[in-house]
Amino acid sequence: MGQGAHTAAFAASYRRVAPDGPFAVDRASGRSAVRMYLAGYAKVADDIRRAGGFAEPKQTLFDWRREFTRAQWLDVAPTTGVLTHLSGS
């Protein structure tokens, strides 16, 4: 399954379990997670610059890959990102 298929599957499952969730999956489903995080980091870096008194923020990226079994993913998913907003039920 390619990345686009994974993204679509995640968006569909998220809409099913959290239709009123805090994350706009339809708007984000066309963007990679890396691009979404980079946009967030850019905003934080701008805030640091505006605050003054700090060195120029540095951003370091590392390419890595981690494959999960279905069971492993279901264990870790509720502890990351927007999924932390969902209840255990």
BELNOR-V925650 format. One record per backbone hydrogen bond with DSSP energy under -0.5 kcal/mol. NH is the residue of the N-H (numbers start at 1). CO is the residue of the C=O. If there is no record, write none. Layout:
# BELNOR-V925650
nh: <NH | NH>
co: <CO | CO>
This chain:
# BELNOR-V925650
nh: <6 | 7 | 8 | 9 | 10 | 11 | 12 | 13 | 14 | 15 | 16 | 17 | 18 | 21 | 25 | 28 | 29 | 31 | 36 | 37 | 38 | 39 | 40 | 41 | 42 | 43 | 44 | 45 | 46 | 47 | 48 | 49 | 50 | 51 | 52 | 73 | 74 | 75 | 76 | 77 | 78 | 79 | 80 | 83 | 84 | 85 | 86>
co: <2 | 3 | 4 | 5 | 6 | 7 | 8 | 9 | 10 | 11 | 12 | 13 | 14 | 18 | 23 | 24 | 25 | 28 | 32 | 33 | 34 | 35 | 36 | 37 | 38 | 39 | 40 | 41 | 42 | 43 | 44 | 45 | 46 | 47 | 48 | 69 | 70 | 71 | 72 | 73 | 74 | 76 | 77 | 80 | 81 | 82 | 83>
